[in-house]
Amino acid sequence: MPIALPQAQVLPTGEAATYADWFACLAEPVRVRLLHAVATSPKGITVGALTEILGTSQSTTSHHVRKLADVGFVRLRKEGTATIVTVNEACCAGLPHAADAVMGLLAPRPCCPDDVPADVTVRALEPDDWAAVRRIYGEGIATGIATFETTVPSRASLDAKWLPEHRWVAELDGEVVGWTAASPVSTRDCYSGVAETSVYVADGHRGRGIGKALLHKQVTAADAAGLWTLQTAIFTENRASIALHHAAGYRTVGIRERIAQVDGVWHDTVLIERRSPVR
């Protein structure tokens, strides 16, 4: 029986042509250095100053400036006899968007993980679950790549922090083997639909779908409740968690380099988010 391959998505011709022009313009290292110099000069910079920075001739610098201006990366204005070059702020968002579009990261993302194990029950956290939840939290801390916390927060602090309707536990054979919770990112009304999430699976139960079951409940409940954005930060070393979240419709926003330390060691985190398809 032939295997049905997923149908490839096609980038519109007009967008492809635009992005190709952008990437072609940046295929010259001198232009990349020039654009960087302009972008890091918020008030603008003269062609003469760029010539000194790049170590090129005035005519060479002017040529590359015109190429960048032609595709819209920079803007030019005259002040007396000097030409002032400023960055087109739109390209700061446009370039990452172009890369995401070409690599398919803007395509519709899945609702939630598939292959959720049938023998795992996910239900609302109950008062008797707190001891297991805090124990599992401690097991996550012990891995060294789950959180920057070094001690398990108290029940009172977690209870005050987590949204009451978005705290879940996974149960297997009557035992709590994982949990997920969401916390508001801000008290401001404009961020009322944005929450930061956490997912922890008990030691000895990882790799068998507990996390998938928890994330399935997390994202579907969030969609139903009107939360329009879920976000979380994951250690770059924790590739299993990153992959799990990607399968749940999260996308990578960026890398936060050397954001904090654990036991004196600096770590990077991946900032990821999921936008609800409902909103």
N, C-alpha and C positions, 0 to 999 in steps of 0.2 A: 504494500500500500504506500503510495507516495506521501512524503512528509509535506504538510502545508506550512510554508514559510510565512512569517508575518509580512504584510504588505508594506513596502517602503513608503515613507511620506515624501512628498516632493516640495521643495522650497520654490516659491513663486519666482519666475524668471527675473522680474524687476528687482526683487530683493537680492537675488543671487548676484545680479550685475552690480548693484550698489556695493554690496559687501566685497566683491572681487576688486572693485576700484579702491576701496579702503585698504584692503590687505596688500594690493599691489603697490600702493603709495608707500606703505611702511616696509616694503621689501628692501629698502635702501637703509643701511645702518646709520648713515649720517642724518637721515630724516628722523629716525627713531630718537637719536640723541637730541636733535633739534627740538622735536615735539616735547620731549621730557624737559628740556631747559625752559621752554615757553610755559608749559603746564605748571612748573614750580616757580614761576614769576607772576604772581597774581595780578600785579599792577601793569603787566606788560613789559616787554624788553625790546630794545632797538636791534635792528639788523646788525649794526656795528658791534654791539655787545655780544650778539650770537656768534659773530665772526671770530671774536677773541676767544670765546668759550670753546668753539669747535676746532679752532686752529686751521680754518679753511680761508680761502680768499673771499673777498666781498661778493664777487660775482657768483661763486659757487654757493655761498650762503643764500643769496637772493634767489637763485634758481630753485633751491630746495624749499625755501619759504613759499614761493609761488606754487609749487606742486602741492604743498600741504594746504594752502589756501584754496586751491582749485577744488579739492574734495571736501572742504569745509572743516578741516581740523583746526585751523587757525583763522583769525581775523586780522586785517591790516588797517591801520589808520595813519594819517600824516599829522605830524606835529612839527611845523616849520619845514626844515629839510630832512628831518628824521622820519623813518618808517617804524611805527610801534607795532609789535606783533603780540597779540593776546590769544589765549586758547579759547576755542569755541566750547563753552561749558557743556553743551549738549553731547559732545563726543565722549565726555567722561562716563556717561551712561550708555551712549550709542555703541561704543566699541565692545564693552562686555555683553551687551544685548546681541550684537552681531555674532560674537563667538558662541553664545548660548544657542542662537537660532541655527547656526550652521551645524553644531554638534547635537542638535535635536533635544536640547534641554528645555525648550519652550513648548514641546509637544505635550498633549494631554497626558497627565501622569495617572498611574493607577489609583483606585480608591483606597485600597488597603492590601495587606499581604494576603497571598493565596496559600493554599495548602495548610490551613489552620488545623491543628490536631483535634480530632473529634473527642478525645478523652480528657481534654483540658476545659475546665469551666471557668469563665471569667465573670465575676460578680462584683457588686459594690462592696467597698471596704466596710467592715463592721467593727464595733468596739473591741471584740475579742481577737481581732486580727493584728492589733498594733504590735504585739510582741514579735510576731513572725515578720512583720514589715520592717521593724527596726533591726532584727537579726539579719535579714536579707540585705538591708542597707549596709550594715557592717561588713558583710561578705563582699559587697561591691567595693567598699573602701579598701579592703585588703588586696584587691587586684592591682591597685595603683594607677589604673587607667579609666576609672569610672567617674571620679569626682575629685574636686579639690578639697572637699571636706576631709578632715583627719579623724573626727569623732562623729558618732551617730547623733544627729539632732534629737532633741527631746520630742516626746509625743506631743506636748503642748505647742512647740514651735512648728512642727509639721502640720498639726491640726489647724493652726491659725493661718498658715501659709497656703495650704492646698484649697482649691475650689471644692466645695462640698459635693457637687454633682459630678466631679471628674476625678475620682479616686477609685481605683479598681484593683482587685487581687485575682491572681490565677490560682486555681485549685486543682490538684491532681491526686486522686485517691484519698480525698479528704484532707490533704495537706496543702497549706499555702506555699506556693513555690515561686511566686513573683508578684510584682505590683507595678502600677503606673499611676501617675498623678499629674495634674496640671495646676500651675500657679499663675495668677495674673501678673503681667509684666509691669503694670502701672495702675495707679489709682485714678488716673485721668479718664474721663468718659470716652474720649476719642479712641482709647486703646482697650475699650471694654471687651472687644472680641479677640484680643490677642493674648495668648497664654504660653508659658514656658513649660515644657513637659520633661518628665523623667521616667525611665523604665529600668527596672532591676529584676534579675532572675537569680534564683537561689543557686549557690554552689552545688554542683552535682546534677543540676537539671538544665544546664545551658546546652544549646545546640540541638534541642529536640522540639522546637516550635513554641515554647512558652512565650517568648518575646513576640512572635507573630500573633499569637492569640491576644496578647495584651494590647498590641498596637492596633489590631483590628477593632477592638472595643473602644480604644482611645479615640481614633479618628472618626469612627462612625458616630459615636456619642457627641463628639465635638461638632460635627457637621449638623447633627439634629438639633443641637442646642444653640446654633448660630454663632459659634466661634469661627471667625474667618481666617485666622492665622494661628498655627502652632509653630513654635520654634524651640530649638534646643542647641546646645553646644556640646560636641563630642570630641574627646581626645583623638588626635590624628592616628594614634597607635591602635585605637579601638575600631578596627576596620569591620569587624562583624556587626557592631552596632550601627555604623554608617550605612552598610549595605542593607541592614534590616529597615532602617528609616527610609532609605531610597525606595525600597519596595512598597512602602506605605504612602508614597506620593510626596515625600519630602525632597527638596532639592538643595544643593549646596549653594550658599550665598557667598561664602568667602572663608579665608583662613585667618584666624587671629593668632599672630605669631608671638610666642613667649608671653602669653597672657597672664600666667600665674605659675607658682611653684608647688611641687609636692616633694617633701623631704629634701628641699634645697635644689631640686632639678626643675628647670623651666620646661613647660610644655606648651605646644600649639593646640588649638582647638579648631574644629570645623563648625562654622555656624550654618545650620540648616533650617529650613522652614517649609511648612506645608500650607498652601492656600486652599481653602475649602472650595470645591466646585459648586457648592450650593449658593454661595454669595457671589 
